[in-house]
Structures are given as C-alpha cells and as structure tokens.
Amino acid sequence: MSIPAMIFGCPFSRIVKAYFAQPSTYQSQVLNFPNLYNMLKIESKGFAIGLTLFICAFALFYCLYKKVKFNDKKIMLLGIWFIAILTFLLPSMHERYAYVGEILMALYFIIYREKPKMLLFMLIVPLITYSSFLYGTIDSWTIPVLSFIYTIILFDFTKYTFDELKINNKN
C-alpha cells in the first residue's frame, strides 16, 4: 500500500513513521468503534496492547498445540477472527480498520453458507457506526450498547472459530 507514495517520491522512512505516530495522535481509547473499552472505561493503552498480544499469542499456541490441519476454510475463518479480535481489543480503533474483515465475513458466508445470523450481526454493527460518521446519527448511548452486543457476538464467533479449528485434526 505504500508503493504509490514511494513512486511519487515519499521516503520509505516517512511512510513507516506515519504508522507508528498515528496511535499517539489520538488521546481516546476508542474512536467510533464498538469495542471492549466502551464498556469497561479502561484508559490504559499499555493494558490494551498487552491483552491483545496475550490473546493473539494464546490463539497461535492453541493452533500449534492442537496441531490444526489448515485448509482454505480454516485459514479464512481464523483471518476473520484475528481482524475482529484485533479491532475489538486494540486501542484507538476506527470502524474502518475492520473493513477487510467485514468483506471476508461476507465472502465466508457466500462460500460456506454457515452462521448467517452471526455474520449478519457482525456486519450490522459496523454499518451502524459507519452511518454515524456519514450522517451523524448516533447518540452517546449507542456505541456502548453496540459494544455490548458486539461482545456477545464476538464470544459466539470465537467459540465457533475454535470449534471449527478442532475439526479433522486427528487425520
């Protein structure tokens, strides 16, 4: 994604620095995204990053320990899960950071025809937050309520993902 900027003369070091500088430009733990920090009111970015690293490391060790035999479906599902969990747990997340995951969720349903209600809810929640940006239609209570709903959906999605990872591992 940085290639166009480099073609037009932007130094690579400047491009990389932009990604590391962005999180410190936002003072809030939450930016228009229904995540954990809308409910718990935790303001420690260090805690948020540590929790995210712990959960992601746990997921990777789980896959290694269970000797998950990956196929296209499991790779896609785990990719969606990582995007969902990263945007849910990392600080200073905008709704746009989950966009690739939302596209993958729609493709997952089209290809595998599984869990339509769960995937639909996972797509509706960000759609509501997009509307707040586009039309200014969200009240102050909406994001915390959406965060609670998204948390429940994400727990269900996590259970589904890790149940799917267990399938056919004995072969």
CNS distance restraints for C-alpha pairs under 8 A (distance, minus, plus):
assign (resid   2 and name CA) (resid   6 and name CA) 6.34 0.50 0.50
assign (resid   2 and name CA) (resid  12 and name CA) 7.99 0.50 0.50
assign (resid   2 and name CA) (resid  15 and name CA) 6.98 0.50 0.50
assign (resid   3 and name CA) (resid   7 and name CA) 6.05 0.50 0.50
assign (resid   4 and name CA) (resid   8 and name CA) 6.43 0.50 0.50
assign (resid   5 and name CA) (resid   9 and name CA) 6.55 0.50 0.50
assign (resid   5 and name CA) (resid  10 and name CA) 5.42 0.50 0.50
assign (resid   5 and name CA) (resid  15 and name CA) 7.96 0.50 0.50
assign (resid   6 and name CA) (resid  10 and name CA) 4.78 0.50 0.50
assign (resid   6 and name CA) (resid  11 and name CA) 6.24 0.50 0.50
assign (resid   6 and name CA) (resid  12 and name CA) 6.55 0.50 0.50
assign (resid  10 and name CA) (resid  14 and name CA) 7.00 0.50 0.50
assign (resid  10 and name CA) (resid  15 and name CA) 7.26 0.50 0.50
assign (resid  11 and name CA) (resid  15 and name CA) 6.69 0.50 0.50
assign (resid  12 and name CA) (resid  16 and name CA) 6.33 0.50 0.50
assign (resid  13 and name CA) (resid  17 and name CA) 6.09 0.50 0.50
assign (resid  14 and name CA) (resid  18 and name CA) 6.29 0.50 0.50
assign (resid  15 and name CA) (resid  19 and name CA) 7.14 0.50 0.50
assign (resid  16 and name CA) (resid  20 and name CA) 6.87 0.50 0.50
assign (resid  17 and name CA) (resid  21 and name CA) 5.99 0.50 0.50
assign (resid  18 and name CA) (resid  22 and name CA) 6.06 0.50 0.50
assign (resid  19 and name CA) (resid  23 and name CA) 7.77 0.50 0.50
assign (resid  21 and name CA) (resid  25 and name CA) 6.76 0.50 0.50
assign (resid  22 and name CA) (resid  26 and name CA) 7.23 0.50 0.50
assign (resid  23 and name CA) (resid  91 and name CA) 7.99 0.50 0.50
assign (resid  23 and name CA) (resid  92 and name CA) 6.40 0.50 0.50
assign (resid  26 and name CA) (resid  92 and name CA) 6.58 0.50 0.50
assign (resid  28 and name CA) (resid  43 and name CA) 7.62 0.50 0.50
assign (resid  28 and name CA) (resid  91 and name CA) 7.99 0.50 0.50
assign (resid  28 and name CA) (resid  92 and name CA) 6.38 0.50 0.50
assign (resid  29 and name CA) (resid  37 and name CA) 6.73 0.50 0.50
assign (resid  29 and name CA) (resid  42 and name CA) 7.73 0.50 0.50
assign (resid  29 and name CA) (resid  43 and name CA) 5.93 0.50 0.50
assign (resid  29 and name CA) (resid  44 and name CA) 7.73 0.50 0.50
assign (resid  29 and name CA) (resid  45 and name CA) 6.88 0.50 0.50
assign (resid  29 and name CA) (resid  91 and name CA) 4.87 0.50 0.50
assign (resid  29 and name CA) (resid  92 and name CA) 4.93 0.50 0.50
assign (resid  29 and name CA) (resid  93 and name CA) 7.81 0.50 0.50
assign (resid  30 and name CA) (resid  35 and name CA) 7.49 0.50 0.50
assign (resid  30 and name CA) (resid  37 and name CA) 6.62 0.50 0.50
assign (resid  30 and name CA) (resid  38 and name CA) 6.86 0.50 0.50
assign (resid  30 and name CA) (resid  91 and name CA) 6.13 0.50 0.50
assign (resid  30 and name CA) (resid  92 and name CA) 4.86 0.50 0.50
assign (resid  30 and name CA) (resid  93 and name CA) 6.01 0.50 0.50
assign (resid  30 and name CA) (resid  94 and name CA) 7.56 0.50 0.50
assign (resid  31 and name CA) (resid  92 and name CA) 5.57 0.50 0.50
assign (resid  31 and name CA) (resid  93 and name CA) 5.56 0.50 0.50
assign (resid  31 and name CA) (resid  94 and name CA) 5.06 0.50 0.50
assign (resid  31 and name CA) (resid  95 and name CA) 7.62 0.50 0.50
assign (resid  32 and name CA) (resid  93 and name CA) 7.53 0.50 0.50
assign (resid  32 and name CA) (resid  94 and name CA) 5.61 0.50 0.50
assign (resid  32 and name CA) (resid  95 and name CA) 6.06 0.50 0.50
assign (resid  32 and name CA) (resid 129 and name CA) 6.42 0.50 0.50
assign (resid  32 and name CA) (resid 133 and name CA) 7.97 0.50 0.50
assign (resid  32 and name CA) (resid 143 and name CA) 7.31 0.50 0.50
assign (resid  33 and name CA) (resid  93 and name CA) 6.27 0.50 0.50
assign (resid  33 and name CA) (resid  94 and name CA) 5.44 0.50 0.50
assign (resid  33 and name CA) (resid  95 and name CA) 4.92 0.50 0.50
assign (resid  33 and name CA) (resid 126 and name CA) 7.52 0.50 0.50
assign (resid  33 and name CA) (resid 129 and name CA) 6.71 0.50 0.50
assign (resid  33 and name CA) (resid 143 and name CA) 7.17 0.50 0.50
assign (resid  33 and name CA) (resid 147 and name CA) 7.91 0.50 0.50
assign (resid  34 and name CA) (resid  38 and name CA) 6.68 0.50 0.50
assign (resid  34 and name CA) (resid  88 and name CA) 7.23 0.50 0.50
assign (resid  34 and name CA) (resid 125 and name CA) 7.84 0.50 0.50
assign (resid  34 and name CA) (resid 126 and name CA) 7.93 0.50 0.50
assign (resid  34 and name CA) (resid 129 and name CA) 7.96 0.50 0.50
assign (resid  34 and name CA) (resid 143 and name CA) 5.59 0.50 0.50
assign (resid  34 and name CA) (resid 144 and name CA) 6.73 0.50 0.50
assign (resid  34 and name CA) (resid 146 and name CA) 5.71 0.50 0.50
assign (resid  34 and name CA) (resid 147 and name CA) 4.14 0.50 0.50
assign (resid  34 and name CA) (resid 148 and name CA) 7.90 0.50 0.50
assign (resid  34 and name CA) (resid 150 and name CA) 6.85 0.50 0.50
assign (resid  35 and name CA) (resid  39 and name CA) 7.60 0.50 0.50
assign (resid  35 and name CA) (resid  87 and name CA) 7.48 0.50 0.50
assign (resid  35 and name CA) (resid  88 and name CA) 4.62 0.50 0.50
assign (resid  35 and name CA) (resid  89 and name CA) 6.60 0.50 0.50
assign (resid  35 and name CA) (resid 147 and name CA) 5.13 0.50 0.50
assign (resid  35 and name CA) (resid 150 and name CA) 7.44 0.50 0.50
assign (resid  35 and name CA) (resid 151 and name CA) 7.38 0.50 0.50
assign (resid  36 and name CA) (resid  40 and name CA) 6.37 0.50 0.50
assign (resid  36 and name CA) (resid  88 and name CA) 6.25 0.50 0.50
assign (resid  36 and name CA) (resid  89 and name CA) 6.27 0.50 0.50
assign (resid  36 and name CA) (resid 147 and name CA) 6.64 0.50 0.50
assign (resid  36 and name CA) (resid 151 and name CA) 7.34 0.50 0.50
assign (resid  37 and name CA) (resid  41 and name CA) 5.13 0.50 0.50
assign (resid  37 and name CA) (resid  42 and name CA) 5.66 0.50 0.50
assign (resid  37 and name CA) (resid  43 and name CA) 7.65 0.50 0.50
assign (resid  37 and name CA) (resid  89 and name CA) 7.89 0.50 0.50
assign (resid  37 and name CA) (resid  91 and name CA) 7.94 0.50 0.50
assign (resid  38 and name CA) (resid 143 and name CA) 7.08 0.50 0.50
assign (resid  38 and name CA) (resid 144 and name CA) 5.22 0.50 0.50
assign (resid  38 and name CA) (resid 147 and name CA) 6.46 0.50 0.50
assign (resid  39 and name CA) (resid 144 and name CA) 5.81 0.50 0.50
assign (resid  39 and name CA) (resid 147 and name CA) 6.81 0.50 0.50
assign (resid  39 and name CA) (resid 148 and name CA) 7.06 0.50 0.50
assign (resid  44 and name CA) (resid  48 and name CA) 6.44 0.50 0.50
assign (resid  45 and name CA) (resid  49 and name CA) 6.12 0.50 0.50
assign (resid  45 and name CA) (resid  90 and name CA) 7.96 0.50 0.50
assign (resid  45 and name CA) (resid  91 and name CA) 5.98 0.50 0.50
assign (resid  46 and name CA) (resid  50 and name CA) 6.03 0.50 0.50
assign (resid  47 and name CA) (resid  51 and name CA) 6.00 0.50 0.50
assign (resid  48 and name CA) (resid  52 and name CA) 6.16 0.50 0.50
assign (resid  48 and name CA) (resid  89 and name CA) 6.27 0.50 0.50
assign (resid  48 and name CA) (resid  90 and name CA) 5.73 0.50 0.50
assign (resid  48 and name CA) (resid  91 and name CA) 6.19 0.50 0.50
assign (resid  49 and name CA) (resid  53 and name CA) 6.14 0.50 0.50
assign (resid  49 and name CA) (resid  89 and name CA) 7.60 0.50 0.50
assign (resid  49 and name CA) (resid  90 and name CA) 5.90 0.50 0.50
assign (resid  49 and name CA) (resid  91 and name CA) 7.28 0.50 0.50
assign (resid  50 and name CA) (resid  54 and name CA) 6.11 0.50 0.50
assign (resid  51 and name CA) (resid  55 and name CA) 6.21 0.50 0.50
assign (resid  51 and name CA) (resid  89 and name CA) 7.41 0.50 0.50
assign (resid  52 and name CA) (resid  56 and name CA) 6.11 0.50 0.50
assign (resid  52 and name CA) (resid  85 and name CA) 7.84 0.50 0.50
assign (resid  52 and name CA) (resid  86 and name CA) 6.68 0.50 0.50
assign (resid  52 and name CA) (resid  89 and name CA) 5.72 0.50 0.50
assign (resid  52 and name CA) (resid  90 and name CA) 6.36 0.50 0.50
assign (resid  53 and name CA) (resid  57 and name CA) 5.92 0.50 0.50
assign (resid  54 and name CA) (resid  58 and name CA) 6.02 0.50 0.50
assign (resid  55 and name CA) (resid  59 and name CA) 6.24 0.50 0.50
assign (resid  56 and name CA) (resid  60 and name CA) 6.32 0.50 0.50
assign (resid  56 and name CA) (resid  82 and name CA) 7.52 0.50 0.50
assign (resid  57 and name CA) (resid  61 and name CA) 6.08 0.50 0.50
assign (resid  58 and name CA) (resid  62 and name CA) 5.97 0.50 0.50
assign (resid  59 and name CA) (resid  63 and name CA) 6.34 0.50 0.50
assign (resid  60 and name CA) (resid  64 and name CA) 6.36 0.50 0.50
assign (resid  61 and name CA) (resid  65 and name CA) 5.87 0.50 0.50
assign (resid  62 and name CA) (resid  66 and name CA) 5.92 0.50 0.50
assign (resid  63 and name CA) (resid  67 and name CA) 5.80 0.50 0.50
assign (resid  63 and name CA) (resid  68 and name CA) 5.27 0.50 0.50
assign (resid  63 and name CA) (resid 165 and name CA) 7.73 0.50 0.50
assign (resid  64 and name CA) (resid  68 and name CA) 6.66 0.50 0.50
assign (resid  66 and name CA) (resid 166 and name CA) 7.39 0.50 0.50
assign (resid  66 and name CA) (resid 169 and name CA) 7.49 0.50 0.50
assign (resid  67 and name CA) (resid 169 and name CA) 6.76 0.50 0.50
assign (resid  68 and name CA) (resid 165 and name CA) 6.20 0.50 0.50
assign (resid  68 and name CA) (resid 166 and name CA) 6.71 0.50 0.50
assign (resid  68 and name CA) (resid 169 and name CA) 5.64 0.50 0.50
assign (resid  69 and name CA) (resid 165 and name CA) 7.86 0.50 0.50
assign (resid  69 and name CA) (resid 168 and name CA) 7.24 0.50 0.50
assign (resid  69 and name CA) (resid 169 and name CA) 5.64 0.50 0.50
assign (resid  70 and name CA) (resid  74 and name CA) 5.67 0.50 0.50
assign (resid  70 and name CA) (resid  75 and name CA) 6.27 0.50 0.50
assign (resid  70 and name CA) (resid 165 and name CA) 7.84 0.50 0.50
assign (resid  71 and name CA) (resid  75 and name CA) 6.17 0.50 0.50
assign (resid  72 and name CA) (resid  76 and name CA) 6.13 0.50 0.50
assign (resid  73 and name CA) (resid  77 and name CA) 6.09 0.50 0.50
assign (resid  74 and name CA) (resid  78 and name CA) 5.94 0.50 0.50
assign (resid  74 and name CA) (resid 164 and name CA) 7.06 0.50 0.50
assign (resid  74 and name CA) (resid 165 and name CA) 6.29 0.50 0.50
assign (resid  75 and name CA) (resid  79 and name CA) 6.03 0.50 0.50
assign (resid  76 and name CA) (resid  80 and name CA) 6.24 0.50 0.50
assign (resid  76 and name CA) (resid 104 and name CA) 7.39 0.50 0.50
assign (resid  76 and name CA) (resid 108 and name CA) 7.31 0.50 0.50
assign (resid  77 and name CA) (resid  81 and name CA) 6.16 0.50 0.50
assign (resid  77 and name CA) (resid 108 and name CA) 7.55 0.50 0.50
assign (resid  77 and name CA) (resid 161 and name CA) 6.40 0.50 0.50
assign (resid  78 and name CA) (resid  82 and name CA) 6.09 0.50 0.50
assign (resid  78 and name CA) (resid 161 and name CA) 6.76 0.50 0.50
assign (resid  79 and name CA) (resid  83 and name CA) 6.29 0.50 0.50
assign (resid  79 and name CA) (resid 101 and name CA) 7.66 0.50 0.50
assign (resid  80 and name CA) (resid  84 and name CA) 6.11 0.50 0.50
assign (resid  80 and name CA) (resid 101 and name CA) 5.14 0.50 0.50
assign (resid  80 and name CA) (resid 102 and name CA) 7.89 0.50 0.50
assign (resid  80 and name CA) (resid 104 and name CA) 6.39 0.50 0.50
assign (resid  80 and name CA) (resid 105 and name CA) 6.62 0.50 0.50
assign (resid  81 and name CA) (resid  85 and name CA) 5.98 0.50 0.50
assign (resid  81 and name CA) (resid 157 and name CA) 7.56 0.50 0.50
assign (resid  81 and name CA) (resid 158 and name CA) 6.94 0.50 0.50
assign (resid  81 and name CA) (resid 161 and name CA) 7.20 0.50 0.50
assign (resid  82 and name CA) (resid  86 and name CA) 5.87 0.50 0.50
assign (resid  83 and name CA) (resid  87 and name CA) 6.15 0.50 0.50
assign (resid  83 and name CA) (resid  98 and name CA) 6.41 0.50 0.50
assign (resid  83 and name CA) (resid 100 and name CA) 7.81 0.50 0.50
assign (resid  83 and name CA) (resid 101 and name CA) 5.63 0.50 0.50
assign (resid  84 and name CA) (resid  88 and name CA) 6.04 0.50 0.50
assign (resid  84 and name CA) (resid  98 and name CA) 6.66 0.50 0.50
assign (resid  84 and name CA) (resid 101 and name CA) 6.65 0.50 0.50
assign (resid  84 and name CA) (resid 154 and name CA) 7.65 0.50 0.50
assign (resid  85 and name CA) (resid  89 and name CA) 5.99 0.50 0.50
assign (resid  85 and name CA) (resid 154 and name CA) 7.84 0.50 0.50
assign (resid  86 and name CA) (resid  90 and name CA) 5.64 0.50 0.50
assign (resid  87 and name CA) (resid  93 and name CA) 6.06 0.50 0.50
assign (resid  87 and name CA) (resid  97 and name CA) 6.64 0.50 0.50
assign (resid  87 and name CA) (resid  98 and name CA) 6.25 0.50 0.50
assign (resid  88 and name CA) (resid  93 and name CA) 7.86 0.50 0.50
assign (resid  93 and name CA) (resid  97 and name CA) 6.71 0.50 0.50
assign (resid  95 and name CA) (resid  99 and name CA) 7.38 0.50 0.50
assign (resid  95 and name CA) (resid 126 and name CA) 6.41 0.50 0.50
assign (resid  95 and name CA) (resid 129 and name CA) 6.75 0.50 0.50
assign (resid  95 and name CA) (resid 130 and name CA) 6.90 0.50 0.50
assign (resid  98 and name CA) (resid 102 and name CA) 6.26 0.50 0.50
assign (resid  99 and name CA) (resid 103 and name CA) 6.39 0.50 0.50
assign (resid 100 and name CA) (resid 104 and name CA) 6.21 0.50 0.50
assign (resid 101 and name CA) (resid 105 and name CA) 6.04 0.50 0.50
assign (resid 102 and name CA) (resid 106 and name CA) 6.35 0.50 0.50
assign (resid 102 and name CA) (resid 122 and name CA) 7.75 0.50 0.50
assign (resid 102 and name CA) (resid 123 and name CA) 6.23 0.50 0.50
assign (resid 103 and name CA) (resid 107 and name CA) 6.28 0.50 0.50
assign (resid 104 and name CA) (resid 108 and name CA) 5.91 0.50 0.50
assign (resid 105 and name CA) (resid 109 and name CA) 6.31 0.50 0.50
assign (resid 105 and name CA) (resid 119 and name CA) 6.39 0.50 0.50
assign (resid 105 and name CA) (resid 123 and name CA) 7.94 0.50 0.50
assign (resid 106 and name CA) (resid 110 and name CA) 6.27 0.50 0.50
assign (resid 106 and name CA) (resid 119 and name CA) 7.43 0.50 0.50
assign (resid 107 and name CA) (resid 111 and name CA) 6.03 0.50 0.50
assign (resid 108 and name CA) (resid 112 and name CA) 5.82 0.50 0.50
assign (resid 108 and name CA) (resid 113 and name CA) 7.37 0.50 0.50
assign (resid 108 and name CA) (resid 114 and name CA) 7.93 0.50 0.50
assign (resid 109 and name CA) (resid 113 and name CA) 4.65 0.50 0.50
assign (resid 109 and name CA) (resid 114 and name CA) 5.84 0.50 0.50
assign (resid 109 and name CA) (resid 115 and name CA) 7.36 0.50 0.50
assign (resid 109 and name CA) (resid 116 and name CA) 6.55 0.50 0.50
assign (resid 109 and name CA) (resid 119 and name CA) 7.44 0.50 0.50
assign (resid 115 and name CA) (resid 119 and name CA) 6.24 0.50 0.50
assign (resid 116 and name CA) (resid 120 and name CA) 5.87 0.50 0.50
assign (resid 117 and name CA) (resid 121 and name CA) 6.20 0.50 0.50
assign (resid 118 and name CA) (resid 122 and name CA) 6.20 0.50 0.50
assign (resid 118 and name CA) (resid 153 and name CA) 6.57 0.50 0.50
assign (resid 118 and name CA) (resid 156 and name CA) 7.88 0.50 0.50
assign (resid 118 and name CA) (resid 157 and name CA) 7.25 0.50 0.50
assign (resid 119 and name CA) (resid 123 and name CA) 6.22 0.50 0.50
assign (resid 120 and name CA) (resid 124 and name CA) 6.10 0.50 0.50
assign (resid 121 and name CA) (resid 125 and name CA) 6.23 0.50 0.50
assign (resid 121 and name CA) (resid 153 and name CA) 7.38 0.50 0.50
assign (resid 122 and name CA) (resid 126 and name CA) 7.24 0.50 0.50
assign (resid 122 and name CA) (resid 150 and name CA) 6.99 0.50 0.50
assign (resid 122 and name CA) (resid 153 and name CA) 6.93 0.50 0.50
assign (resid 122 and name CA) (resid 154 and name CA) 7.98 0.50 0.50
assign (resid 123 and name CA) (resid 127 and name CA) 6.35 0.50 0.50
assign (resid 124 and name CA) (resid 128 and name CA) 6.30 0.50 0.50
assign (resid 125 and name CA) (resid 129 and name CA) 6.65 0.50 0.50
assign (resid 125 and name CA) (resid 146 and name CA) 6.49 0.50 0.50
assign (resid 125 and name CA) (resid 150 and name CA) 7.00 0.50 0.50
assign (resid 126 and name CA) (resid 130 and name CA) 6.09 0.50 0.50
assign (resid 127 and name CA) (resid 131 and name CA) 6.31 0.50 0.50
assign (resid 128 and name CA) (resid 132 and name CA) 6.60 0.50 0.50
assign (resid 129 and name CA) (resid 133 and name CA) 6.73 0.50 0.50
assign (resid 129 and name CA) (resid 138 and name CA) 7.54 0.50 0.50
assign (resid 129 and name CA) (resid 143 and name CA) 7.73 0.50 0.50
assign (resid 130 and name CA) (resid 134 and name CA) 6.22 0.50 0.50
assign (resid 131 and name CA) (resid 135 and name CA) 5.52 0.50 0.50
assign (resid 131 and name CA) (resid 136 and name CA) 6.90 0.50 0.50
assign (resid 131 and name CA) (resid 137 and name CA) 6.52 0.50 0.50
assign (resid 131 and name CA) (resid 138 and name CA) 7.75 0.50 0.50
assign (resid 132 and name CA) (resid 136 and name CA) 4.38 0.50 0.50
assign (resid 132 and name CA) (resid 137 and name CA) 4.76 0.50 0.50
assign (resid 132 and name CA) (resid 138 and name CA) 5.05 0.50 0.50
assign (resid 133 and name CA) (resid 137 and name CA) 7.85 0.50 0.50
assign (resid 138 and name CA) (resid 142 and name CA) 6.04 0.50 0.50
assign (resid 138 and name CA) (resid 143 and name CA) 7.66 0.50 0.50
assign (resid 139 and name CA) (resid 143 and name CA) 7.84 0.50 0.50
assign (resid 141 and name CA) (resid 145 and name CA) 6.44 0.50 0.50
assign (resid 142 and name CA) (resid 146 and name CA) 6.04 0.50 0.50
assign (resid 143 and name CA) (resid 147 and name CA) 5.94 0.50 0.50
assign (resid 144 and name CA) (resid 148 and name CA) 6.34 0.50 0.50
assign (resid 145 and name CA) (resid 149 and name CA) 6.38 0.50 0.50
assign (resid 146 and name CA) (resid 150 and name CA) 5.89 0.50 0.50
assign (resid 147 and name CA) (resid 151 and name CA) 5.99 0.50 0.50
assign (resid 148 and name CA) (resid 152 and name CA) 6.52 0.50 0.50
assign (resid 149 and name CA) (resid 153 and name CA) 6.33 0.50 0.50
assign (resid 150 and name CA) (resid 154 and name CA) 5.88 0.50 0.50
assign (resid 151 and name CA) (resid 155 and name CA) 6.18 0.50 0.50
assign (resid 152 and name CA) (resid 156 and name CA) 6.40 0.50 0.50
assign (resid 153 and name CA) (resid 157 and name CA) 6.07 0.50 0.50
assign (resid 154 and name CA) (resid 158 and name CA) 5.93 0.50 0.50
assign (resid 155 and name CA) (resid 159 and name CA) 6.26 0.50 0.50
assign (resid 156 and name CA) (resid 160 and name CA) 6.17 0.50 0.50
assign (resid 157 and name CA) (resid 161 and name CA) 5.98 0.50 0.50
assign (resid 158 and name CA) (resid 162 and name CA) 6.19 0.50 0.50
assign (resid 159 and name CA) (resid 163 and name CA) 6.01 0.50 0.50
assign (resid 160 and name CA) (resid 164 and name CA) 6.15 0.50 0.50
assign (resid 161 and name CA) (resid 165 and name CA) 6.30 0.50 0.50
assign (resid 162 and name CA) (resid 166 and name CA) 6.47 0.50 0.50
assign (resid 163 and name CA) (resid 167 and name CA) 6.89 0.50 0.50
assign (resid 165 and name CA) (resid 169 and name CA) 7.85 0.50 0.50
